[in-house]
Amino acid sequence: MKLLLPVAGIVLAAGGCCCCGGDMASMFEEIAQEVDAGSSGGGGGSGARAYSALPAGERVRIADLSTEDAYYSDKSSIVGKECTLDTESSYNGDGWHGGAVHCGSDTYYFYKAGYEDLGR
């Protein structure tokens, strides 16, 4: 989900005339990327990699497993599974989450798994 900022409001807030060239366009694109990265937590269901803790009951897709996770050797059979968080995920930084999930009849407790947020 991209958040579009009202350009007229930004120009007026700056208090002067603005010629929106390439510099302004790249600035708006950077802001949109930051909003995308930060908006995936908390039930948004964006499908983007989650960079904050997610609540219990949230649906996720396993996007990646860290080499530090106990299930890393099973990565090829786990990545891509759609799961539900049994508890709030503990966010371990850099897009890694820990906690209990169930994926159909399989249950895992991850130390460092990357999640894509699918919503409730």
GIFENVEN-V816871 format. One record per helix or strand. SS is the DSSP state (@ for helix, = for strand). FROM is the first residue (numbers start at 1). LEN is the number of residues. Records with the same first field share a line. If there is no record, write none. Layout:
BEGIN
SS=FROM-LEN, FROM-LEN
END
This chain:
BEGIN
@=7-8, 22-17, 72-7
==49-1, 59-7, 82-4, 90-2, 97-7, 106-14
END
